[in-house]
Every structure is written in structure tokens, then in C-alpha cells.
Amino acid sequence: MDAHGKVTAAPTGEKSAMDPASRVLTYALVALLLALAGHGASAEPVKITIGWSVTPSDLAPLMLAPGVAKYDGVTYTAEPVHFRGTTVQITALQSGDLDIASLGSNSFPIAVENAKLADLRIIADEVRDMPGWAGVEYRVLENSPIKAIEDLKGKVIAVNVYGGVSDISVKAMLRNHNMFAGKDYTEIEVQISDMSAVLSEHKADLVNSVHPFDLDPKFRAQSRVLFTTPDAVGPFALGMLAARTGFIAEHRAALIDFLQDYVCAIRWYQDPANRAKALDIVSGFTKQPRNIFESWLFVPGKDYYRDQDGMPDLDMVTANIHVEQELGLVKKDLDANDYADLGPLKEALAGLK
């Protein structure tokens, strides 16, 4: 073996100076060096930055709890990055500062169309607003004269962000009753934590609410549900994991391991046997009292819907985007099937069987 690690044969006609034992040892060492050289590129875990905005609905930062993600620190190192909203995540995807983003049916087409991220792909599901499960509710005061959608004409409606799920649902529901924002009713933006106060102080006639804010006993006692997101637009993809094709291709093996850990985390957190520990983890991460989550978190029918395999419903996402296009919130329809790469997720699932 020369100075560059290459195996050199003895010149023709010359006998090797090595004895048989030394020769075997040398060949074994060469084989080891070649094996290490061949795997050197994958020895270092791949760093994966993952965006999140709200947890526990965003599960990515929670999956890294001890004993939940077995490949973290082995084949990949996850780095959850908090963002105030999806718009900032889209900007980070553009710059390459974020590998995986958490986007909903409302923000994904904006990323593709407005941010020119045609190479963005849906790689896994997160949470959905489904009938029979927890989701966004649209509430009026208990003693309000508003009994039907038609009664909202001329009223003030609070949504947490223009272009968000609540805005889409309100616009769709009222459009179905021939009412349009700015003409037949007024929309205002209000932080989700302030919805109860805005309603009780008569600053808005209808507000949207989500867990855990809508679980406040005073708020529930003074208000009632007029409609929900599924009532307005059908089932809605509130969150999905998305990555660009370049990242998927370059780090496919590490991504498969990450997705396998992600699916295991979904199942682990929803397993009743783990609920006590799961609540402790969420309480510790969010720095919120445990009792805020006890009545609903990871309880079927009371929490948001999570697919046990992390598999997105692409036809549902396509239907969501169609509604947004009809409302003028995105320029054109997108078929989510054309903007998904579920190959890594399917490989991850195969590894769990």
C-alpha cells in the first residue's frame, strides 16, 4: 500500500517480503480503510432545519423529546426554528435558510405562485380541520340576535389574519349566501387571544376561536357556535410539511429517517399509554400549565385530526385551493398531486412494517 492508500503489487519476478500473517493483516486494514472512505460522506448527521409556528398543533419540535426520535443525532440533526407565521417561513425557504416548512392549504399555493417556489413539494401531513374533530369555530354572543348566516349582513366579523383559514372560511360561507366583504359586512383583524374580549365588548359581532382559547369557561358561557370551517369549505389542511426538490434529492436517506421518526412521534403522542408523559412534554415546551391541555390534547374527536401515517389528502388540498382561487386569494388553481413527493414518506412507512 503506497502513501496514497493504494494497494501495490510486488514487481514481477520478486517475492513479497511479507509473511502470510502480515499479508492477511495488511489486506484487512486496506479493506477497512476503503470501507471508511466509501461511507465518509454519510458519517456526519445531516442538519435539517424545520419551521414551526404554533405548537402542539405543529408536532415537529415535540418529536425531539428524549426517546421519541431514534434517528435524530444519528443520520440527521433536527433544528426546529420558530416563525411568527407562514409568510416568514416562505421567505426562509426562498433564501435556503429553511429546509422543511409547515404550510397549510392557504399558504402553500401562495408559496408556489407568489414566491415562485415551483419546486416546492408536500412531503407529509400535519393537522386537519375535520368534521367531528376540534377545529376553528365561528362564534357569536349567546344572546345575539344573529341566528343564521343571513343575519351577518351589515355586521363586523373578526378574523385573526387576512388570507388565513378563518378569513377563507368567512368569505366562503358568506359568499354562499350572496354576501361579500367590504360591501355586505366588515372584516377586521384581531389576535386570536383577544377574540373573547372583542366579542364581549361588542367590537365584533362574530369572532373565530381555536383551542385552547375557546375552552375558557367564561367565553363558552357567553358565546355559541354559528358555523365551523368544515361547514364553510369542507375539511381543510391546516398544516403540511413541505420541502424543495433540491433538498429532497440531496438528502433523501436522511429525510426518510426523519419522516419515520415523525410518524413514530404522531403515533407515540396519540397512544393513551403515553398521554401523561406527552402532556408533561407539551407543558414543559410551551411553558403553559398542564391543565390547559388535559381535556383535549391527543384525545380523538377533541383535538385536531392527525393522520396516523402522516399521509396528506392531496385531493382535499386541491379542493381547498380551488375555493381560494374562486375567492380571488390565489391566481390560479393548483392540483396538489402535481406538487407532492410522497416517495420518502412511503419508504419511511415501509420501514416501520
C-alpha positions as CSV (number, residue, x, y, z in Angstrom):
1,M,0.0,0.0,0.0
2,D,1.6,3.3,-1.1
3,A,1.4,6.7,0.7
4,H,-1.9,7.5,-1.1
5,G,-3.6,4.4,0.3
6,K,-3.4,2.4,-3.0
7,V,-2.6,-1.3,-2.9
8,T,0.6,-2.0,-4.9
9,A,1.7,-5.5,-6.1
10,A,5.3,-6.7,-5.8
11,P,7.3,-6.3,-9.1
12,T,7.1,-9.3,-11.4
13,G,9.6,-12.0,-10.5
14,E,10.1,-10.7,-7.0
15,K,8.8,-12.4,-3.9
16,S,6.9,-10.4,-1.3
17,A,8.8,-9.7,1.9
18,M,5.6,-10.2,4.0
19,D,5.0,-13.3,5.8
20,P,1.5,-14.8,5.4
21,A,0.2,-13.4,8.7
22,S,1.4,-9.9,7.9
23,R,-0.2,-10.1,4.4
24,V,-3.6,-11.1,5.8
25,L,-3.4,-8.2,8.4
26,T,-2.4,-5.7,5.7
27,Y,-5.3,-6.8,3.3
28,A,-7.7,-6.5,6.3
29,L,-6.5,-3.0,7.0
30,V,-6.8,-1.9,3.4
31,A,-10.4,-3.2,3.3
32,L,-11.2,-1.3,6.4
33,L,-9.8,1.9,5.0
34,L,-11.6,1.5,1.7
35,A,-14.9,0.9,3.6
36,L,-14.4,4.0,5.7
37,A,-13.6,6.1,2.7
38,G,-16.8,4.9,0.9
39,H,-19.0,5.9,3.8
40,G,-17.3,9.0,4.9
41,A,-19.8,11.3,3.2
42,S,-22.7,9.9,5.3
43,A,-20.9,9.7,8.7
44,E,-21.9,13.2,9.7
45,P,-25.6,13.6,10.5
46,V,-27.5,15.9,8.0
47,K,-28.7,19.1,9.6
48,I,-32.4,19.7,8.9
49,T,-34.0,23.0,9.8
50,I,-37.7,22.7,10.4
51,G,-40.1,25.6,10.6
52,W,-43.0,25.8,13.0
53,S,-45.4,28.5,14.2
54,V,-47.8,27.1,16.8
55,T,-47.4,24.0,18.9
56,P,-48.8,21.5,19.9
57,S,-50.6,21.6,16.5
58,D,-47.1,21.7,14.9
59,L,-45.6,18.5,16.2
60,A,-42.1,18.9,14.8
61,P,-40.4,20.5,17.8
62,L,-42.1,18.0,20.1
63,M,-40.9,14.9,18.3
64,L,-37.4,15.6,19.5
65,A,-38.2,14.8,23.1
66,P,-36.0,12.0,24.6
67,G,-36.9,8.6,23.5
68,V,-39.3,9.7,20.7
69,A,-37.0,10.3,17.7
70,K,-34.4,7.5,17.3
71,Y,-32.5,8.8,14.3
72,D,-32.1,12.4,15.5
73,G,-28.4,12.9,16.1
74,V,-27.6,9.7,14.2
75,T,-28.4,10.2,10.5
76,Y,-29.9,13.7,10.8
77,T,-29.9,16.5,13.4
78,A,-33.2,18.4,13.6
79,E,-33.2,22.1,14.3
80,P,-36.8,23.4,14.8
81,V,-37.0,27.1,14.0
82,H,-39.9,29.2,15.3
83,F,-41.6,31.7,13.0
84,R,-44.4,34.1,13.7
85,G,-46.3,32.9,10.7
86,T,-46.1,31.0,7.4
87,T,-45.2,34.1,5.3
88,V,-41.8,34.3,7.0
89,Q,-41.3,30.5,6.5
90,I,-41.8,31.0,2.8
91,T,-39.1,33.7,2.7
92,A,-36.8,31.4,4.6
93,L,-37.4,28.6,2.0
94,Q,-36.6,31.1,-0.8
95,S,-33.2,32.0,0.8
96,G,-32.3,28.4,1.7
97,D,-32.3,29.1,5.4
98,L,-35.1,26.6,6.0
99,D,-35.3,23.0,4.7
100,I,-38.8,22.0,5.8
101,A,-41.7,24.4,6.3
102,S,-45.1,24.0,7.9
103,L,-47.6,25.3,5.5
104,G,-51.4,24.9,5.1
105,S,-53.7,24.8,2.1
106,N,-53.9,28.6,2.3
107,S,-50.2,29.3,2.3
108,F,-48.8,26.5,0.1
109,P,-50.3,27.9,-3.2
110,I,-49.0,31.4,-2.2
111,A,-45.5,30.0,-1.9
112,V,-45.7,28.3,-5.3
113,E,-47.3,31.2,-7.1
114,N,-46.3,34.5,-5.4
115,A,-42.9,33.3,-4.1
116,K,-42.0,31.5,-7.3
117,L,-41.3,28.2,-5.5
118,A,-42.5,25.9,-8.2
119,D,-40.0,23.3,-6.9
120,L,-41.8,23.1,-3.5
121,R,-43.3,19.7,-2.7
122,I,-45.7,18.4,0.0
123,I,-43.9,15.6,1.8
124,A,-46.2,14.8,4.8
125,D,-49.4,15.8,6.6
126,E,-49.6,17.6,9.9
127,V,-53.1,18.6,11.1
128,R,-56.5,19.0,9.5
129,D,-59.8,20.7,10.4
130,M,-62.2,17.8,10.0
131,P,-65.9,17.3,10.9
132,G,-66.2,15.6,14.2
133,W,-62.9,16.9,15.5
134,A,-61.6,20.1,17.0
135,G,-61.1,23.0,14.7
136,V,-61.8,26.6,14.0
137,E,-65.2,27.7,15.3
138,Y,-67.0,31.0,14.5
139,R,-68.9,32.3,17.5
140,V,-71.5,35.0,18.3
141,L,-72.7,36.1,21.7
142,E,-75.2,33.7,23.3
143,N,-77.9,36.4,23.5
144,S,-77.1,37.8,20.0
145,P,-80.0,38.2,17.5
146,I,-77.8,36.5,14.9
147,K,-79.3,33.1,14.4
148,A,-78.4,32.4,10.7
149,I,-75.7,33.4,8.3
150,E,-78.0,35.9,6.6
151,D,-78.1,37.8,9.9
152,L,-74.5,38.7,9.5
153,K,-75.3,41.3,6.8
154,G,-74.0,44.7,7.9
155,K,-72.1,43.2,10.8
156,V,-68.5,43.3,11.9
157,I,-66.5,40.0,11.7
158,A,-63.2,39.4,13.3
159,V,-60.6,37.1,11.7
160,N,-57.1,36.5,13.1
161,V,-55.3,37.2,9.7
162,Y,-56.4,38.2,6.2
163,G,-55.8,35.3,3.9
164,G,-55.7,32.8,6.7
165,V,-58.1,29.8,7.4
166,S,-60.6,32.0,9.3
167,D,-60.7,34.6,6.5
168,I,-61.1,32.0,3.8
169,S,-63.9,30.3,5.7
170,V,-65.8,33.5,6.5
171,K,-65.5,34.7,2.9
172,A,-66.6,31.4,1.5
173,M,-69.6,30.9,3.9
174,L,-70.9,34.4,3.3
175,R,-70.3,34.3,-0.4
176,N,-72.5,31.2,-0.4
177,H,-75.2,33.5,1.0
178,N,-74.5,36.2,-1.6
179,M,-72.6,38.5,0.8
180,F,-69.2,40.0,0.1
181,A,-66.6,41.6,2.3
182,G,-66.5,45.4,2.2
183,K,-69.9,45.5,0.7
184,D,-72.2,43.5,2.9
185,Y,-70.1,43.1,6.0
186,T,-66.9,44.4,7.5
187,E,-63.8,42.3,8.4
188,I,-61.2,43.3,11.0
189,E,-58.0,41.5,12.1
190,V,-57.8,40.6,15.8
191,Q,-55.2,38.4,17.6
192,I,-56.7,35.0,18.4
193,S,-56.1,35.6,22.2
194,D,-58.2,38.8,22.1
195,M,-61.3,37.3,20.4
196,S,-63.2,36.7,23.6
197,A,-62.8,40.3,24.7
198,V,-63.6,41.7,21.3
199,L,-66.8,39.8,21.2
200,S,-67.9,40.6,24.8
201,E,-67.2,44.3,24.3
202,H,-69.3,44.3,21.1
203,K,-66.4,45.4,18.9
204,A,-67.2,42.5,16.6
205,D,-70.4,40.5,16.0
206,L,-68.7,37.2,15.1
207,V,-65.2,36.0,16.0
208,N,-63.2,32.9,15.3
209,S,-61.8,30.7,18.1
210,V,-59.5,27.7,18.5
211,H,-58.1,25.5,21.3
212,P,-57.2,26.4,23.9
213,F,-58.8,29.8,23.9
214,D,-62.3,28.6,23.1
215,L,-62.1,26.3,26.2
216,D,-62.2,29.2,28.6
217,P,-65.4,28.7,30.6
218,K,-66.4,32.3,30.6
219,F,-66.0,32.5,26.8
220,R,-68.0,29.3,26.3
221,A,-70.8,30.5,28.6
222,Q,-71.2,33.8,26.8
223,S,-71.0,32.6,23.2
224,R,-72.3,29.9,20.8
225,V,-71.1,28.4,17.6
226,L,-72.7,29.7,14.4
227,F,-70.6,27.6,12.0
228,T,-67.2,25.9,11.6
229,T,-64.5,25.7,8.9
230,P,-65.8,22.3,7.6
231,D,-69.3,23.9,7.4
232,A,-67.8,26.7,5.1
233,V,-65.2,24.9,3.0
234,G,-65.2,21.3,3.9
235,P,-62.2,19.5,5.5
236,F,-59.2,21.8,5.5
237,A,-55.4,21.1,5.6
238,L,-54.3,23.4,8.4
239,G,-50.7,22.2,8.3
240,M,-48.4,20.1,6.0
241,L,-44.7,19.6,5.8
242,A,-43.1,20.9,2.6
243,A,-39.6,20.9,1.2
244,R,-37.9,21.9,-2.1
245,T,-36.9,19.3,-4.6
246,G,-33.2,20.0,-4.3
247,F,-33.2,19.3,-0.6
248,I,-35.3,16.1,-1.1
249,A,-32.9,14.8,-3.8
250,E,-29.7,15.7,-1.9
251,H,-30.7,14.3,1.5
252,R,-33.2,11.7,0.6
253,A,-31.9,9.0,3.0
254,A,-31.8,11.4,6.0
255,L,-35.2,12.7,5.1
256,I,-36.6,9.1,5.1
257,D,-35.2,8.6,8.6
258,F,-36.7,12.0,9.7
259,L,-40.1,11.1,8.3
260,Q,-40.0,7.7,10.0
261,D,-39.3,9.4,13.3
262,Y,-42.1,12.0,12.6
263,V,-44.6,9.2,12.0
264,C,-43.5,7.4,15.1
265,A,-43.9,10.7,17.1
266,I,-47.5,11.1,15.8
267,R,-48.3,7.6,17.0
268,W,-46.4,7.9,20.2
269,Y,-48.2,11.1,21.3
270,Q,-51.6,9.7,20.4
271,D,-51.1,6.5,22.3
272,P,-53.2,6.7,25.5
273,A,-50.4,4.8,27.3
274,N,-48.0,7.7,26.7
275,R,-50.5,10.5,27.4
276,A,-49.3,11.5,30.9
277,K,-45.7,11.9,29.7
278,A,-46.9,13.6,26.5
279,L,-48.8,16.2,28.5
280,D,-45.7,16.8,30.6
281,I,-43.6,17.3,27.5
282,V,-46.0,19.8,25.9
283,S,-46.5,21.7,29.1
284,G,-42.7,22.0,29.6
285,F,-42.1,23.0,26.0
286,T,-44.9,25.6,25.8
287,K,-44.4,26.8,29.4
288,Q,-48.1,26.5,29.9
289,P,-49.9,24.8,32.8
290,R,-50.6,21.1,32.1
291,N,-54.4,21.5,32.9
292,I,-54.8,23.7,29.8
293,F,-54.2,20.6,27.6
294,E,-55.7,17.8,29.8
295,S,-59.3,17.8,28.5
296,W,-58.5,17.7,24.8
297,L,-54.9,17.3,23.6
298,F,-54.3,14.0,21.8
299,V,-57.9,12.9,22.6
300,P,-59.7,11.6,19.5
301,G,-62.5,14.0,18.5
302,K,-61.4,16.7,20.8
303,D,-58.0,17.5,19.3
304,Y,-57.2,18.4,15.6
305,Y,-57.1,15.4,13.3
306,R,-53.7,13.8,12.6
307,D,-53.3,11.0,10.1
308,Q,-51.5,8.1,11.8
309,D,-49.2,7.7,8.8
310,G,-48.7,11.4,8.3
311,M,-50.2,10.9,4.8
312,P,-51.7,14.0,3.3
313,D,-55.1,14.0,1.5
314,L,-54.0,15.7,-1.8
315,D,-57.5,15.8,-3.3
316,M,-58.7,17.6,-0.2
317,V,-55.8,20.1,-0.5
318,T,-56.7,20.6,-4.2
319,A,-60.3,21.3,-3.2
320,N,-59.1,23.9,-0.6
321,I,-57.0,25.7,-3.2
322,H,-59.9,25.7,-5.6
323,V,-62.0,27.6,-3.0
324,E,-59.2,30.1,-2.5
325,Q,-58.9,30.7,-6.3
326,E,-62.7,31.3,-6.5
327,L,-62.4,33.9,-3.7
328,G,-59.5,35.6,-5.6
329,L,-56.9,34.8,-2.9
330,V,-54.7,32.9,-5.3
331,K,-54.3,33.5,-9.1
332,K,-55.0,30.0,-10.3
333,D,-56.0,26.5,-9.3
334,L,-53.2,24.1,-8.4
335,D,-53.5,20.3,-8.3
336,A,-51.7,19.3,-5.1
337,N,-50.9,15.9,-6.7
338,D,-48.5,17.8,-9.1
339,Y,-46.8,19.4,-6.1
340,A,-46.2,16.4,-3.8
341,D,-43.4,13.9,-3.4
342,L,-44.6,11.2,-1.1
343,G,-41.9,8.7,-2.0
344,P,-39.7,9.4,1.1
345,L,-42.8,9.1,3.4
346,K,-43.8,5.8,1.8
347,E,-40.3,4.4,2.2
348,A,-40.4,5.6,5.8
349,L,-43.7,3.8,6.4
350,A,-42.4,0.6,4.7
351,G,-39.5,0.6,7.2
352,L,-42.0,0.6,10.1
353,K,-43.7,-2.7,9.0
